[in-house]
Amino acid sequence: MLFDAIERELSRLDGAGLRRALRVAEDPTNIRQRITDRAGVTKEQLLFCSNDYLGLANHSKIKQ
């Protein structure tokens, strides 16, 4: 009974486009990311939540 209610609510959220969709980043250290969503659509986006806010993670001397 509870699971039926959960399934109905998830279906409603899917239909309204309100369900969270996880996206996969190709490289977590770049500021510019190519993100692929659950539907398989890939877009380039700016990533403001990485820990590489100074852009140093891909610097050659840092990698050494």
Secondary structure, DSSP 8 states (H G I E B T S, - for coil): -HHHHHHHHHHHHHHHT-S----EES-TT-SEEEEE-TTS-EEEEE--SSS-TTS-TT-HHHH-
